[in-house]
Amino acid sequence: MSEEDIKARYITPAITSAGWDIHKQIRLEYAFTVGRIILRGNITARGKQKRTDYVLFYKINFPLAIVEAKDNNHAVGAGLQQGIEYAKALDIPYVYASTGDAFVEQNLITGEVKELKLEEFPSPEVLYQRYLLFIIRYEYFLLMNYNIYRNNYENIVIYCCIYDKIKIVKMRNIPPII
């Protein structure tokens, strides 16, 4: 079967039966680049657009997951690397790949990879709660491991020291103290 057949017969029904609304939360063939500009002398052309098979949104402007589909001549996780590349470009935390037999999930926050049956695809609420759980744990970690520093530009910079590396976590302008 072709990739389009796999999406129509297996992947889209699995996603919608998990509770994702096809009209409000699922974007199919989501293009996020217009393609690279190719110059040859005085002639210009555009390269191929980058587009993902599915982007799943919890709310209108809050994408939670990307799903990459491949035809059934590939392994279940064959589209995972491509999905990870797209998710990093779009800052989306979860990536799924499927050939219609199962899903492979990559959590880009924790790095965890697992295989799911088609009927085990997470609902929007479950995926959102997993995301929130990480955010709450991360904020707690920052509260326990931070230093506040006021630099010369009247910004407050919060540094988080992790394994002898300094990572700038948050920067925000505040009015100067008079």
N, C-alpha and C positions, 0 to 999 in steps of 0.2 A: 504494500500500500504506500501511497505517496504521503508526504508530510501533511498536506492539506487534508487528506482522508483521515489520518491519525488524529489531527486536531479536531475535526468535525465529529468523529465517531467516539473518541475516547477522552481526550484531554479536556475539551470544553464541557462535556457533560459531567466529568469528574469535578471540575472547578465549580460549576454552577450548583451541583448537588451538595457541595460543601457549604453553600450559602452565599457565594459571591454573586452579586447582581450583574448580569451581562450588560445592562444599559448604563449603570451608574459606577460600577467598580472595576470593570474589565475593559482594557483598551487592547484591541487586536492590531497586529502589525504596526506597532507604535514606532514611528520614525523619530529619532532624536538628533540626527545630524543631517545636513543637506548634501554631504559628500565633499570630498576634498577638491580643491581647484587645481586643474591640470593645465599647465601652460606649455604650448609648443609653438615657438615663434609668435606670430600674431593671433594664433588660434587658441581659444580657451574652451575648456569643457569641465564638467563636473564628474567626479568619481561617484561610486555607488554610495547610496545612503546607508547609514547604520540603522537597522530596525530590529526590534525584538518582537517575538511572536505574541507575547502577552505581557502587559504590565497590570498588576493588581493594586488598586487603590483602596485604602481603608476609608478615607474621605476624599473629597474632590481633588485637593492638591497634596495628598499625603500617600505617596506610593510605598507599598510594603514589600512587594515581591515581583520578581521577573520569572516568567516561565518560557523556556526554550524547548521547542519540539524538534524532533528528528524523525525520519521515516524508520520503519521497523527493520531496516537492514543494518542499523547501528546498535551499539550497546545502549542500555537504558540511560546512562549518564553522559552520552556523547556530546550533548549540547551544553554541558555544565561549564566548561572553560569559557565558551563564548558568552554565556549568561553572566558569568562572574565579571568579565571585561565590561559588559554593558552596565551591570549593577554598580560597579565602581565609578563609571562615568556619570551615572545618574544618582549616585549616593542612595542606593536601595539596599536594605539589609538582608533580604532573603532571595535565594536563587533556586529555581527548580528546573530540572531537565527531565524529559520524558520521551519515550518512543511509543507510548500507548499501553505498555505492559505494566509500568509502575512509574513512580517519581523518584528522583534522587534530589535530596534537599541539601543545600549548602547554606549554613548560617554564617554570614560574613562578619558578624559581630564576635562570635565565639570560635569560628573555624570548624564547628561540628558538621560532619557529613553523615547523612543517613538515608536509607532507602525506605520509601513508603508505598503501600499498595494504592491503587487508584482511589479506593473508597476512604483512605486515611488522609486525604488532602485536607489541610487545616482550614477552618472557617475564618472569616475576617476577624471575628472577635478573639478567637484562640491565638491567631498570629499577632494581633495587636497586644494582647495580654503578655505574650512572650517577650515582645519588644519592650513593653513598659517595665516588665520585671528586670530586664537588663539595665534600663535607664535608671531605675531606682537604686539598684545595686551599685552602678557606676557613680551616681551622685553621692551615695553614702561613702564610697571609697575616696572620692575627691575631698569630702568633708574631713575625713580622717588623715589625709596625706597632702595638705596644701600649704603653701606659703603665699602671702600677699605682699606685693611689692609695688610701690608707686614709682614709675619711671619719670624721666624729664618732660614727657609730653602730657603730663597730667592724666595718664591712663592708669587704671588699676589692672595689673596683670596677675593672674592667678597661675602659679606654677605647680605642677604636680610632679613629684619625684618618684619615678618608677625604675627600680633596678639601676640606680646610678645614672639614669638618663633624665634630662629635664624636658618635659613636654609642656608647651603653653596650652592651657586648657580653655581659658576664656579671657577675652579682652573687651573692656567696655569703657567708653568715654564717660567721665564724670566732671562736673564743674569744678574749677579750681577752688581750693580752700582759701578764704580771705581772712 
